[in-house]
């Protein structure tokens, strides 16, 4: 994901706008991905249902009926009552989505439409709305920039609004402190429950050697994805010359003819 679309609103390019994140709901609702996710879930039984079935979560026992699978006999209740009982389960049909959002200082950089941090928040918002429209719970964990907070996955409009407000507030509060992806993943593991999907949104510079084995373990237990946010300047440096850039401390000149600065 890059930042190449022109943008005439300078402020919206450097700060996360809650109004902009809210507006992405319509785009997510019309997304084919959301429709596929919803229809696939209905077929495969990935969302919580109100009916009883054979799943992973035990709910109750009832009198054995012809056709019940004897592998699900509740022998303890059977022995206590003197009548055969079978266990009933609630099918696991609800997924959660946990978004890991990188707020390290390098994310506040951009040479086209917007900072990487703003583009990352837009991506996170779109994913959050998709999950919400599909009936999933959504949460977010911020790392880097001194952000050491999380919003636990919750469902409905209230859940997604908590995520969007956190994205706006954390973008405003982020400082110059750095945090590695490995350390952030250790925090994220406390929030991951069976069925929770994990998506990391970052420019990749926070990835360290500690992150890879943790990611491998997460991939073995959860659906895992990554959104890599980049700026064209990071991929192809500009030609040699002096260029004016804006920083938090004002404007300065960078000499791309200088190999060290380049």
C-alpha positions in Angstrom: 0.0 0.0 0.0 1.6 3.3 -1.0 0.7 7.0 -0.7 0.5 8.1 -4.3 -3.0 9.6 -4.7 -3.0 13.5 -4.8 -4.4 15.2 -1.8 -5.2 18.9 -1.6 -6.0 18.8 2.1 -2.6 19.0 3.8 -4.0 18.6 7.3 -5.7 15.3 6.5 -2.5 14.0 5.1 -0.5 14.5 8.3 -3.1 13.7 11.0 -5.6 11.0 11.3 -9.1 12.3 10.8 -12.0 10.6 12.6 -14.5 11.8 10.0 -12.4 10.2 7.3 -12.2 6.9 9.1 -16.0 6.9 9.7 -16.6 7.6 6.0 -14.8 4.4 5.1 -17.8 2.4 6.4 -19.6 2.8 3.1 -16.6 1.6 1.1 -16.2 -1.5 3.4 -19.9 -2.3 3.2 -19.8 -2.3 -0.6 -16.6 -4.4 -0.7 -16.7 -7.8 -2.3 -14.4 -9.0 0.4 -17.0 -8.3 3.1 -19.7 -10.1 1.0 -17.4 -13.1 0.5 -16.5 -13.2 4.1 -20.2 -13.2 5.1 -21.4 -15.8 2.7 -18.4 -18.1 3.3 -19.0 -17.9 7.1 -22.6 -18.9 6.6 -21.5 -22.0 4.7 -18.6 -23.1 6.9 -20.0 -22.3 10.3 -17.5 -19.8 11.5 -19.8 -17.3 13.2 -21.7 -17.8 16.5 -25.1 -19.2 16.0 -28.2 -19.3 18.2 -28.9 -22.9 17.3 -27.3 -25.9 18.9 -24.8 -28.1 17.1 -21.5 -30.0 17.3 -18.8 -27.4 17.9 -16.1 -26.6 20.5 -18.0 -24.8 23.2 -20.0 -27.0 25.6 -23.4 -25.5 26.6 -25.6 -28.1 28.2 -26.6 -31.8 28.4 -30.0 -33.2 27.4 -31.7 -36.6 27.3 -30.2 -38.9 24.6 -32.2 -39.0 21.4 -32.0 -41.6 18.6 -29.4 -40.5 16.1 -27.2 -38.7 18.7 -23.5 -39.4 18.3 -22.4 -41.7 21.2 -19.0 -40.0 21.2 -20.7 -37.0 22.8 -22.4 -39.0 25.6 -22.3 -37.2 29.0 -21.4 -40.2 31.1 -21.2 -38.2 34.3 -24.8 -36.9 34.0 -25.9 -40.3 32.8 -24.5 -42.0 35.9 -26.0 -39.4 38.2 -29.5 -39.4 36.7 -29.8 -43.0 35.6 -30.9 -41.8 32.2 -28.6 -41.5 29.1 -27.6 -37.9 28.3 -25.7 -36.4 25.5 -23.7 -33.2 25.4 -24.7 -30.2 23.3 -22.3 -27.6 22.0 -22.6 -24.2 20.5 -21.0 -23.9 17.1 -18.1 -21.5 17.0 -19.3 -19.0 14.5 -17.9 -15.7 15.7 -14.4 -14.5 14.7 -12.5 -11.7 16.2 -10.0 -9.4 14.5 -7.0 -7.9 16.3 -5.2 -5.1 14.3 -1.6 -4.3 15.4 -0.9 -0.7 14.5 2.7 0.7 14.2 3.1 4.2 15.6 6.9 4.2 15.5 8.4 7.6 14.4 9.3 6.4 10.9 5.6 6.1 10.2 5.2 9.8 10.2 6.7 10.2 6.8 5.3 10.8 3.4 6.2 12.5 0.1 2.9 12.2 -1.8 -0.7 12.3 -0.6 -0.2 11.6 3.1 2.0 10.3 5.9 2.4 6.5 6.1 0.8 6.8 9.6 -2.4 8.3 8.0 -2.5 5.7 5.3 -2.0 2.9 7.8 -4.9 4.3 9.9 -7.1 4.3 6.8 -6.2 0.6 6.1 -6.9 -0.3 9.7 -10.3 1.5 9.6 -11.3 -0.3 6.4 -10.4 -3.6 7.9 -12.3 -2.8 11.1 -15.4 -1.8 9.2 -15.2 -5.0 7.0 -15.0 -7.1 10.2 -17.9 -5.2 11.8 -20.2 -5.5 8.7 -19.4 -9.2 8.7 -20.6 -9.6 12.3 -17.1 -10.0 13.7 -15.5 -8.4 16.8 -12.7 -6.0 16.3 -9.9 -4.6 18.5 -6.6 -2.8 18.0 -3.2 -2.7 19.7 -0.9 0.2 19.2 2.9 0.0 19.5 5.8 2.4 19.1 5.8 6.1 19.7 5.2 5.4 23.4 1.8 3.9 22.6 1.4 1.0 25.0 -2.4 0.5 24.8 -5.0 -1.7 23.3 -8.7 -1.9 22.7 -10.0 -5.4 23.3 -12.0 -6.9 20.4 -15.7 -6.0 20.7 -18.7 -6.3 18.4 -21.1 -3.9 16.8 -20.9 -0.2 16.0 -19.7 0.5 19.6 -16.7 -1.8 19.1 -15.6 -0.3 15.8 -16.0 3.3 17.1 -13.7 2.4 20.0 -11.1 1.3 17.5 -11.4 4.4 15.3 -11.2 6.8 18.2 -8.1 5.0 19.5 -6.5 5.3 16.0 -7.1 9.1 16.1 -6.0 9.6 19.7 -2.8 7.4 19.4 -1.8 9.2 16.2 -2.1 12.5 18.1 -0.2 11.2 21.1 2.6 9.3 19.5 6.1 10.4 20.3 9.6 9.5 19.3 9.9 6.3 21.4 10.6 3.1 19.5 9.2 -0.3 20.1 10.1 -3.5 18.2 7.5 -5.7 16.6 8.7 -8.6 18.7 7.9 -6.8 22.0 4.6 -5.7 20.6 3.7 -9.3 19.6 4.4 -10.4 23.1 1.6 -8.0 24.3 -0.7 -9.0 21.5 -0.6 -12.7 22.4 -2.5 -11.9 25.6 -5.4 -10.7 23.6 -5.5 -13.5 21.0 -8.3 -16.0 21.6 -9.2 -19.1 19.5 -10.6 -17.9 16.2 -9.1 -14.4 16.4 -7.4 -13.2 13.3 -4.3 -11.0 13.6 -3.3 -8.3 11.1 -0.1 -6.3 11.5 0.0 -2.8 9.8 3.5 -1.4 9.6 6.2 -0.1 7.3 8.3 -3.1 8.3 11.2 -1.2 9.9 10.1 -2.3 13.4 10.5 -6.0 12.6 13.3 -7.6 14.5 14.7 -11.1 14.9 12.5 -11.8 17.9 9.4 -11.2 15.9 9.8 -14.0 13.4 9.5 -17.0 15.8 6.5 -15.3 17.5 4.8 -14.7 14.1 5.4 -18.3 13.2 3.7 -19.5 16.4 0.8 -17.1 15.8 0.4 -18.4 12.2 0.1 -21.9 13.5 -2.9 -21.0 15.7 -4.5 -18.0 14.0 -5.2 -16.4 10.6 -2.3 -14.0 10.2 -1.9 -11.1 7.7 0.3 -8.1 7.2 -0.3 -4.7 5.5 3.0 -3.2 4.5 2.8 0.6 4.1 5.5 2.3 2.1 6.3 5.6 0.5 7.6 5.8 -3.1 10.8 7.6 -1.9 11.7 4.6 0.2 11.6 2.3 -2.8 13.2 4.6 -5.4 15.4 7.5 -4.1 15.1 10.8 -5.9 17.8 11.9 -8.3 20.9 13.7 -6.9 20.1 17.2 -5.8 18.9 19.3 -2.8 15.3 18.9 -1.7 13.3 20.8 0.9 11.6 18.6 3.5 9.2 19.4 6.4 9.9 18.0 9.8 8.3 18.5 13.3 11.0 21.1 13.8 10.4 23.0 10.6 11.8 22.8 7.1 15.3 21.6 6.2 17.3 20.8 3.1 18.5 17.3 2.2 21.3 16.8 -0.2 20.6 13.5 -2.1 23.9 14.0 -3.9 25.5 13.1 -0.6 25.8 9.3 -0.4 25.4 9.3 3.4 22.1 11.2 3.4 20.9 9.3 0.4 
